[in-house]
């Protein structure tokens, strides 16, 4: 089943993706992404588009696979409580219909403890700077629209 429904100009409509939580399936606003590690290794995965997250996160397991090199100690807090992270630079490509829709060179939080986050989380510091995002919960879709530039 195709996950991208439409792609028009600077926008894309993406179906929510299934994710199992404690043995029950739920549908989440996720997009396909590709991440680049420090060694040039790329990995494709799904990423949660989280309007409540001020930061972007990469699970330590994935960071290790692609060779991210987290160096700067930091911290984060959220629904799961407070936890220690390290910051790492990476490139994240958002994929729609198999094509690169956006490329973001950014700093991400990598939790120190494994198992803190199950997938990549795109927060307000990355994808929300590139797109106006609409969550259509009742339809199970996410609309990514490039913002229009102001005249003048």
N, C-alpha and C positions, 0 to 999 in steps of 0.2 A: 504494500500500500504506500502510495506517495505521501510524504509528510508535508511538502509544500503544496498548497492549493493553487496559489496564483502568484505571479510576479509581474508587477506593472511598474515601469519606470523605476522610481526609487523606493518602491514598497514591496513587501512580501507578506503573505498570509500563511501562517504556520499552524498546523494542527497541534494540539497538546499531545505529549508523548506519554505512554504508560510507564508507571513506576510502581514496583511492589513495596509496600510498607507493612511490616509485620504480617506477611502472608496475604494481605489484601491489596488489590490493584487500585491505584488511583491515577488520575490523569493530571499532568503538571505542565505549566507553560515552559517548555524546553525547546532549545534549538540545537541543531548540529553545529559543532565547532571543530576546529583543528588547532592544536597548541604546538608551539615550537619550544624545544628545550635549548639549553646553552650549547649543546654539541651539534645542533642542527637537526636533531631527531624530531619528527612530527608524530602526533597521535590524534586520531579522530575520536570524538566522544560526544555525548549529549551534555548540555549545560542548562541549568535552571535559570530562567530570567526572573530575578527577584527584586521587585520594586521596593521591598523593605530593607534590603541590604545596601549599606553605604560602600561596601568594599567587594572586591572580586576574590574568590577563593578557588584554590586547586587542591584536591586531596593529596596528601603526602605520597601515597602509593603511585599516583599518576606522575607527580613531580619527579619521583625517583626513576620511573620508566623512561621519561623523555629527557632526563638529565638536567632538570632545573637546578639551579644552585642558590637556594635561599641563604641569605647572609645576614640581613638586618633584623634583629629581634624586634618583635612588635606584639600586639595583642588584639583581640577582637571580643565582642560580646554580641549575643543575639538570643534567640528563643531557647537555644541549648545551653545558655549560660556564658560565662567568660572562659576564654582559653588562650593559650600562648600560640603565637604564630611567628614565622619568619617571612620576610619579604623577598621576592624574587622577580626579576624582569623576564618578560616573555612576550611572544607575539601570539595573539588569538585571532583566528579567522572565523567569521560567522559564515556558515554555508547555507545557501537556500537553493533548492533544486540542483544540488551538486556543484554549484558555482560559488565562488567567493563573493559575498555581498558586502562585507566590511572587514578591514584589517585594523587591528588595534595593538599597538605596542604599548604595553602597560606593566605596572607593578601589581603583583598578586600576593595575597596572603596564603601561606602554606602552613596549616596547623602542625604543631610539633607532634601531637599525639595522633596516631592512626585511628581511623574510625570516627573522627569528629564530624566529617561531612562525607556523604556517599557519592557526590558528583561535583563537577565544576559549578560554581555559582557566579553568575554575571550580575554584578551589583551596579549601583548608580554611577560608579566611577568609570565604567567602560561602555557597555552597550547603550545605556540611557543618554550618553553624550553623543551618540551617533544616530539614534532613532527616536522618533516619537512613538511610544509603545501603547497599544490599546489591548487590554485583556478582555476577551469576550467569553466569560465563564460559561454562560448558558449554551454557547455554540461550541465550546472547547477549542477556540482558536486564539491566536496571538497575532496582532497586526503590527508589523514593523514598517514604519514610514519615515523616509528621510525628511528632515525638516526643510521647509521652504526657506530660502534665503530672503531676508528683508531687502526691499529696494532702497537704494540710497547709500 
